[in-house]
Amino acid sequence: MRQKTIPTNPPIGLLRRLFCWTAGLLLLAGNSGCGDTQEESLVRPMDPWAFRSVLDRRPRMLTLALDSACFAAYDLGKGQLYKVWKGGVLREGTVFTNKKNVQPSSWGTSYYPDESLPNQWTVRRNGKEVPVTTEYKGYLLQGNEITLDFELVLEDGTRIKLRERPEFVRNGQGKPGFHRSFAGSDIPEGLEVMLHSSDKSREVAVSKTLVLTDFFEELPEQSPPAIGDSYDHLGILWMENSDCYTCHEEKHAMVGPSFAQIAARYPKNEDSYALLASKIKAGGTGVWGETHMNPHPDLSAREIKTMLDYIFTHKRKKEKEITGTRAVASKKTMSTSESPTVRPGHGVPLQGVHPSYTLETLHSDAFKPRVGGMDFLPDGRLLVSTWDSIGGLYLLDGILDGDSAPVRVKRIASGLAEPLGVKVVDGEVFVLQKHELTQLIDHDGDDLMDEYRVVCDGWGVRDDFHEFAFGLVYKEDHFYITLSMAMRLMENERQLADRGRTLKIDRQGNYEWMDYGLRTPNGIGLGMEDEIFVTDNQGQWLPANKLIHVRKGVYNGMAWGLSEEEARNPPEMVPPAIWLPDKEIGNSPSEPILMKDGPYKGQLLHGDVSNGGIKRDFLESVKGEYQGAVFRFSQGFTAGVNRLVWGPDGALYVGEVGMVGGWSWKENQYGLEKIRYNGQSTFEMLAIRAKPDGFEIELTEPISTKDLDPSLLELQQWRYEPTPAYGGPKLDLTQLSVEEMVLAENGKKIQVKVPGLKEEHVVYFKLREDLRSQQGNSLWSSEAWYTLNHIPN
């Protein structure tokens, strides 16, 4: 926490900033010796003025910008007031400034001396203190005022409801004040509720109503710290402003080497500084592997030196120099390594929209959403939550009326903490925030959300930027979400027990674990037979991306979340339904959704934020488990695809997102579009099915028997092995040969006999690029990746 401290010999006025304390019923007691208060119009200094976030390394915080002279923050995890101060908030972090190293922090001077803030609750029964916990239940935003709801919970289950309304006021002399009005209910006879400061120097009883107002001496104008002060090292600032953290981490090899590896390899001298500075400026490949490092011509010599200074802080005093190449081998498919050129859909991502679908753009210069969640209200209006500094929920009307009709956008909620899931259940609106599942309620019918009611906030969180909560699925009276793991833990810290899991939450807020061992599961949806599927992003212990069938008790391979006992004897990883090879068909997979139309009905689609576009997943059940193939499906969207939802008009709505520094498609950060099936046939592989001696390839259009020659199909197989390294190579990479091909009478199904197939391997398919259907149509995409967990009997 960064804040100014009171000087050793301050003026007497500062030592006596707590000028007056008044307690009364409902309204301020008239003239209490403090001077009359003056009611002023409520002008808030920020938009949104009430917002959820991490603050000062505390995860579940609500900050209120009540006035330019008064900020207040509540620690909702503890259910208590945290701080009242003059100053502001450095709104740093992923959604505010695209930086991963920092989170929001307060700056300025507190109005209350240490330990004197009245924020502790005590309950006494017949004069004897009894154990009590405080639970935050939500807040109401009405008329530019906020009311917070808490419950005091006793050991015997007794619950006492409390409502608190904080406000900034000034008295007749213009002195600033912090005003709190309380309303208590359900207080049984014989119980006494007390509010006091932690040092017990101040204490007051709460009955049904209580008003407290503290007035203070005016503080001087406050100034925020220099931007670099919020970093452990200024080099981190320049790295965050560049794209370094896209490919590098401090201690773990990712796409590129870790800072620790670089520091170990090079001596800290002028020659190393000059060499590394030139590499950072020019970019290139070949030192740590074949992955290309972007050039950075705009970085100044001073900035690069500061970055290298930070890198060399990771050098151990007696460390031996590291030689050799990068631990993570580069990954190539046969199509990209042997072909002199590759074309979209035949080795690299597609470029255009799928020919069987028509694209319509819904975002505009006035509405540029970084989409975190989407769902439709029963009346056909679309709700969109945004992963940005607003943390907004928007209501879109007119989107069903076609291109010629303007889309009307209305912000109906704000201040949400990274809302990455929205679900409408029987007309009720639920939003998944980073730290909470919340129901949003419009009490007066104006579409603006008045109440932010807690459904569940029991799962474990820290202040780590990477502890996302992804969702939201509703099935059989339960919500389902996924929680990603932290990425900035110290060596002596372990993941919290809930991280890396799929959670099942009931309407009362109780939750249970489903599976575990997930890393960054940014996508959860319903598939065939109403089964739940999750996508996970490549990283440590994940050599490639995954599409996972959620099953109770299944371990998915990310070992960071294992207990100390489990880490000594790790469980066996259950393979995913489909591996999504990194940089080929996946990089940051997102929400899966079941197809409802066209020849693809019954298959899954999923988006990808960094690889871009939408991928198509054909799944089949073999020996009681799902496995199948992934195909390229559509590109042509403005930004990386994050969320998908079917509209009442039959169109697929595509919510897009991005972030500076690589977690994006072509560096674009926002987009909202929809695609609609137009009935046009597209020539491509429709499905691949495993057979006892090979595969059946089904096409959308027939081909001729003259095409059945050895050049029609290229095949490879390999396996993955989870390791502590970031990503991982293809192991046992093998070229396969086709022993026999048979074309069905309809010309759409090819039976392929392939000797040497192995279970728990990925099989790569590549049709001849110049193959044409009997109608003369060219292939939209020639590649597929089949995850062969089981060979059928």
C-alpha positions, -999 to 999 in steps of 0.1 A, spaced: 0 0 0 14 34 -10 3 64 10 19 94 26 26 93 63 21 120 89 54 139 95 71 134 129 63 169 141 31 178 123 10 208 130 -14 204 159 -43 206 135 -31 174 117 -27 156 150 -63 165 158 -78 157 124 -105 138 140 -124 170 148 -159 157 157 -178 124 161 -216 126 162 -240 98 168 -278 101 163 -309 87 147 -313 87 109 -302 124 105 -273 144 117 -278 160 151 -284 197 144 -257 218 159 -234 195 178 -205 218 183 -191 209 149 -210 235 128 -240 227 106 -234 205 76 -242 218 41 -260 196 16 -244 199 -18 -252 183 -51 -234 150 -55 -207 154 -81 -185 124 -83 -149 129 -96 -146 96 -116 -167 74 -139 -174 49 -126 -172 64 -92 -179 30 -74 -158 2 -88 -145 -32 -78 -108 -42 -82 -77 -53 -64 -65 -23 -42 -33 -21 -23 -28 -59 -29 -61 -67 -13 -83 -87 -38 -119 -80 -30 -121 -43 -28 -148 -17 -35 -135 19 -40 -158 49 -38 -147 82 -54 -171 103 -33 -155 136 -39 -122 150 -52 -114 155 -15 -125 121 -3 -121 85 -14 -133 55 6 -126 18 2 -142 -13 16 -125 -46 20 -155 -68 10 -136 -100 18 -136 -89 54 -168 -70 53 -154 -38 67 -143 -2 58 -106 -2 48 -96 34 44 -108 70 39 -84 94 23 -77 124 2 -59 116 -30 -68 90 -55 -62 56 -70 -35 46 -95 -57 24 -117 -29 2 -131 -32 -33 -144 -44 -54 -173 -78 -37 -179 -66 -2 -171 -31 1 -186 -24 -33 -202 2 -40 -175 6 -74 -158 30 -65 -130 8 -41 -110 -27 -37 -98 -45 -6 -86 -31 12 -55 -42 41 -34 -22 73 -30 -26 103 -8 -32 109 30 -56 91 52 -81 111 72 -79 87 101 -48 81 122 -37 45 124 -60 22 144 -87 48 149 -108 40 119 -142 27 132 -146 -5 111 -148 -34 136 -180 -52 146 -186 -68 179 -217 -86 192 -223 -91 229 -249 -113 246 -258 -102 281 -226 -81 281 -203 -110 270 -186 -108 236 -195 -137 213 -177 -148 181 -190 -132 149 -180 -130 113 -190 -103 88 -203 -113 53 -207 -88 24 -240 -94 6 -240 -67 -21 -248 -30 -27 -274 -7 -42 -267 22 -65 -296 45 -67 -297 83 -73 -259 85 -74 -258 71 -38 -246 37 -26 -258 15 2 -239 -16 13 -254 -47 27 -236 -69 53 -246 -97 76 -232 -104 110 -231 -142 115 -230 -158 149 -218 -193 157 -253 -205 164 -264 -193 129 -281 -161 140 -278 -135 112 -280 -97 118 -286 -76 88 -268 -43 85 -271 -16 58 -245 12 55 -246 44 34 -213 63 32 -211 99 20 -187 128 19 -200 160 36 -188 194 48 -199 213 79 -207 249 82 -170 259 84 -163 239 52 -144 212 70 -145 178 52 -164 150 68 -171 113 63 -208 105 70 -221 69 76 -257 61 83 -265 25 94 -297 5 96 -298 -27 115 -325 -54 114 -332 -88 129 -313 -80 161 -326 -105 187 -334 -95 223 -304 -97 245 -279 -90 217 -259 -58 215 -241 -48 183 -211 -25 186 -190 -6 160 -155 3 172 -120 11 160 -94 -16 162 -76 1 191 -110 2 210 -106 39 216 -140 45 200 -171 25 203 -208 30 197 -239 7 198 -261 0 168 -298 -5 174 -321 -1 144 -305 31 132 -272 49 137 -256 80 121 -218 87 125 -201 117 111 -164 125 114 -151 160 105 -114 166 98 -90 195 93 -86 203 56 -56 184 41 -34 200 15 -36 190 -22 -22 156 -28 -1 144 -57 2 109 -71 35 92 -71 57 91 -102 45 63 -125 77 42 -119 72 43 -82 44 17 -85 70 -9 -99 95 -29 -80 120 -20 -108 116 6 -135 127 -19 -161 94 -37 -155 76 -6 -166 93 -4 -199 87 -42 -205 51 -38 -197 48 -9 -221 65 -31 -248 56 -67 -256 83 -85 -235 59 -103 -212 41 -119 -241 71 -142 -246 91 -140 -214 87 -146 -177 110 -140 -148 118 -176 -139 101 -198 -164 109 -204 -201 79 -195 -223 79 -188 -260 113 -173 -253 139 -178 -224 132 -166 -189 150 -136 -176 169 -159 -152 182 -179 -182 193 -148 -200 211 -134 -169 228 -168 -164 240 -170 -200 256 -136 -204 282 -119 -181 271 -86 -168 294 -63 -187 294 -36 -214 298 -61 -242 267 -81 -231 247 -49 -227 257 -38 -262 249 -72 -277 216 -77 -260 205 -41 -268 212 -46 -305 191 -79 -304 162 -61 -286 163 -33 -312 166 -55 -343 148 -87 -333 156 -120 -349 160 -157 -343 186 -184 -337 200 -178 -303 174 -196 -282 155 -213 -309 137 -206 -341 109 -185 -328 112 -150 -341 116 -121 -316 99 -89 -326 121 -58 -333 117 -28 -310 131 2 -329 112 27 -308 128 18 -275 154 43 -264 189 33 -253 180 44 -217 148 23 -217 167 -8 -230 195 -3 -205 169 -1 -176 153 -33 -189 186 -51 -190 194 -39 -155 162 -56 -144 171 -88 -163 205 -90 -146 189 -87 -112 180 -124 -118 216 -134 -120 227 -156 -91 260 -147 -75 278 -180 -81 257 -192 -110 274 -212 -138 269 -199 -173 241 -216 -193 250 -229 -227 230 -246 -253 196 -239 -268 162 -231 -255 146 -258 -234 114 -257 -254 119 -270 -289 103 -252 -318 72 -269 -332 67 -274 -370 42 -293 -389 52 -310 -421 31 -285 -441 50 -255 -427 84 -270 -426 86 -287 -460 65 -264 -482 83 -233 -496 51 -213 -492 19 -217 -472 -15 -203 -480 -43 -193 -456 -62 -224 -445 -33 -246 -457 -6 -241 -430 -15 -207 -416 -47 -191 -403 -75 -183 -427 -80 -147 -438 -117 -143 -447 -151 -152 -433 -163 -187 -439 -181 -187 -473 -212 -204 -458 -217 -174 -434 -223 -137 -439 -207 -112 -415 -223 -81 -400 -205 -56 -378 -222 -43 -346 -194 -23 -330 -188 13 -341 -166 43 -334 -189 51 -305 -190 16 -291 -157 -3 -290 -163 -32 -266 -136 -55 -253 -161 -82 -248 -160 -103 -216 -194 -119 -217 -227 -119 -237 -262 -132 -234 -297 -124 -246 -327 -112 -226 -360 -128 -233 -371 -98 -253 -343 -102 -278 -320 -75 -265 -283 -83 -261 -263 -79 -229 -225 -73 -233 -200 -70 -205 -167 -54 -211 -132 -63 -199 -119 -28 -195 -115 1 -171 -153 7 -171 -162 -29 -162 -195 -22 -178 -226 -41 -187 -243 -27 -219 -278 -32 -233 -280 -34 -271 -313 -29 -289 -320 -30 -326 -294 -57 -334 -320 -80 -348 -333 -55 -373 -305 -59 -400 -278 -37 -413 -299 -7 -421 -312 -2 -385 -290 16 -360 -279 -4 -329 -289 14 -297 -264 10 -268 -271 18 -232 -247 13 -203 -268 -3 -175 -240 -12 -150 -204 -3 -143 -176 -7 -119 -175 -45 -123 -142 -63 -118 -132 -79 -150 -166 -94 -159 -158 -124 -180 -192 -141 -180 -228 -131 -184 -259 -154 -181 -296 -146 -183 -317 -172 -163 -355 -168 -166 -350 -131 -172 -326 -126 -143 -292 -113 -150 -260 -128 -136 -224 -115 -141 -192 -133 -132 -167 -109 -118 -130 -117 -111 -139 -123 -74 -176 -129 -73 -207 -142 -90 -232 -114 -89 -269 -110 -97 -278 -76 -111 -313 -63 -104 -333 -34 -119 -358 -25 -93 -376 4 -110 -378 -8 -146 -355 18 -162 -330 -8 -173 -303 6 -150 -291 -20 -125 -299 -8 -90 -287 -38 -70 -254 -58 -72 -263 -88 -51 -237 -115 -41 -245 -150 -52 -211 -165 -44 -177 -151 -34 -163 -179 -14 -135 -191 -37 -99 -183 -29 -82 -152 -45 -51 -132 -41 -40 -100 -59 -24 -118 -88 -34 -104 -122 -38 -139 -137 -64 -152 -112 -92 -148 -137 -127 -162 -133 -142 -174 -166 -178 -183 -174 -207 -185 -174 -228 -217 -179 -261 -225 -162 -273 -261 -161 -299 -278 -139 -301 -250 -114 -264 -246 -111 -238 -222 -124 -204 -234 -137 -173 -213 -139 -135 -219 -142 -107 -203 -122 -72 -198 -136 -40 -201 -117 -18 -173 -104 13 -165 -124 33 -142 -100 38 -163 -69 70 -164 -49 89 -197 -46 75 -203 -11 39 -197 -22 14 -223 -34 -17 -219 -55 -49 -215 -35 -70 -246 -33 -97 -234 -57 -74 -222 -85 -72 -242 -117 -106 -258 -112 -141 -259 -126 -166 -249 -99 -203 -259 -97 -223 -232 -78 -259 -234 -66 -283 -205 -63 -275 -202 -25 -238 -196 -32 -225 -230 -22 -200 -245 -45 -181 -278 -52 -151 -287 -72 -155 -306 -105 -121 -311 -121 -86 -297 -114 -53 -290 -130 -64 -262 -154 -41 -233 -162 -60 -205 -181 -94 -220 -189 -108 -190 -208 -139 -208 -222 -167 -229 -208 -198 -240 -227 -224 -267 -233 -218 -292 -260 -234 -323 -273 -258 -341 -249 -256 -310 -227 -221 -319 -215 -198 -292 -203 -166 -284 -222 -137 -261 -213 -108 -248 -233 -73 -243 -217 -43 -222 -228 -8 -236 -234 18 -228 -207 37 -245 -180 27 -282 -178 6 -276 -210 26 -284 -241 -4 -274 -263 -38 -259 -259 -68 -281 -250 -105 -287 -254 -116 -306 -223 -147 -326 -214 -155 -316 -178 -158 -346 -156 -159 -349 -118 -125 -355 -102 -105 -354 -134 -69 -341 -133 -60 -320 -164 -22 -318 -160 -13 -283 -146 8 -294 -116 11 -260 -100 -22 -265 -82 -13 -298 -66 -9 -301 -29 26 -309 -15 15 -345 -10 1 -348 -45 32 -332 -60 54 -359 -45 32 -385 -63 14 -367 -91 -19 -381 -104 -21 -393 -140 -33 -366 -164 -64 -374 -183 -59 -364 -219 -81 -338 -234 -109 -345 -258 -89 -326 -284 -53 -312 -284 -51 -278 -301 -14 -276 -312 0 -242 -303 7 -217 -332 -10 -241 -356 -47 -242 -346 -46 -226 -312 -29 -201 -290 -55 -187 -266 -87 -207 -271 -119 -193 -257 -156 -202 -253 -170 -233 -270 -205 -234 -283 -227 -260 -300 -235 -255 -336 -272 -252 -345 -274 -250 -382 -260 -261 -416 -240 -293 -422 -221 -286 -390 -250 -289 -367 -241 -309 -336 -204 -300 -337 -187 -274 -315 -171 -241 -323 -146 -223 -302 -129 -189 -305 -93 -180 -301 -80 -146 -289 -44 -148 -302 -45 -173 -330 -77 -155 -340 -110 -165 -355 -132 -195 -348 -123 -232 -349 -146 -261 -354 -146 -293 -333 -159 -327 -344 -163 -350 -314 -172 -386 -311 -174 -410 -282 -149 -439 -283 -148 -464 -254 -169 -440 -233 -148 -409 -238 -149 -380 -262 -122 -375 -288 -121 -359 -322 -108 -335 -347 -103 -297 -349 -106 -278 -381 -100 -242 -392 -134 -226 -396 -135 -188 -400 -113 -158 -397 -122 -123 -409 -131 -108 -376 -119 -75 -363 -101 -88 -332 -95 -121 -313 -127 -141 -306 -135 -143 -269 -172 -151 -265 -199 -167 -286 -237 -167 -282 -266 -177 -305 -292 -150 -311 -330 -154 -314 -325 -145 -351 -304 -176 -356 -272 -157 -360 -240 -164 -341 -229 -133 -322 -191 -130 -319 -176 -109 -290 -140 -100 -294 -112 -88 -271 -75 -79 -271 -47 -64 -251 -15 -45 -259 15 -68 -259 5 -99 -278 -27 -112 -263 -46 -102 -293 -53 -108 -330 -32 -84 -351 -30 -61 -320 -67 -52 -323 -85 -50 -289 -122 -48 -295 -150 -60 -317 -187 -72 -318 -199 -89 -349 -223 -116 -360 -223 -143 -387 -254 -159 -402 -256 -191 -422 -263 -183 -458 -268 -218 -472 -238 -217 -496 -219 -249 -497 -182 -248 -487 -159 -276 -497 -139 -289 -467 -136 -318 -444 -168 -322 -424 -157 -349 -399 -130 -374 -392 -139 -406 -374 -116 -431 -359 -118 -467 -371 -101 -499 -359 -76 -498 -388 -75 -461 -396 -100 -433 -402 -131 -422 -421 -128 -387 -436 -162 -371 -445 -163 -342 -469 -190 -316 -474 -190 -322 -512 -182 -353 -532 -149 -359 -550 -140 -383 -578 -123 -417 -575 -95 -404 -598 -84 -383 -568 -76 -414 -547 -38 -416 -551 -10 -414 -525 -6 -377 -529 -42 -370 -517 -33 -372 -480 -3 -365 -458 -3 -378 -423 18 -374 -391 14 -385 -356 30 -373 -323 24 -371 -286 27 -345 -259 42 -348 -224 35 -322 -197 67 -308 -182 75 -278 -160 87 -260 -191 65 -235 -210 48 -254 -238 67 -284 -252 79 -302 -283 61 -328 -304 75 -361 -291 79 -393 -312 70 -373 -344 63 -399 -371 54 -398 -407 25 -421 -415 16 -438 -448 -17 -447 -462 -21 -484 -470 -55 -482 -487 -82 -457 -496 -118 -464 -505 -143 -438 -516 -180 -443 -507 -206 -443 -535 -217 -408 -526 -182 -395 -531 -181 -379 -497 -166 -405 -474 -130 -418 -477 -121 -449 -457 -83 -446 -450 -64 -476 -437 -33 -464 -418 -9 -489 -401 12 -478 -371 -14 -456 -353 -9 -452 -316 -33 -442 -288 -29 -410 -269 -14 -394 -300 -23 -365 -322 -28 -373 -359 -23 -345 -384 -42 -346 -417 -34 -325 -448 -53 -330 -480 -38 -320 -513 -43 -283 -516 -54 -284 -552 -81 -310 -546 -115 -300 -560 -149 -313 -555 -171 -327 -583 -188 -292 -584 -153 -277 -591 -149 -260 -557 -115 -256 -541 -108 -266 -505 -115 -239 -479 -90 -255 -456 -69 -286 -461 -58 -294 -425 -72 -312 -394 -58 -324 -361 -74 -356 -346 -67 -366 -310 -66 -403 -310 -70 -412 -273 -85 -446 -281 -86 -468 -312 -120 -483 -315 -125 -520 -312 
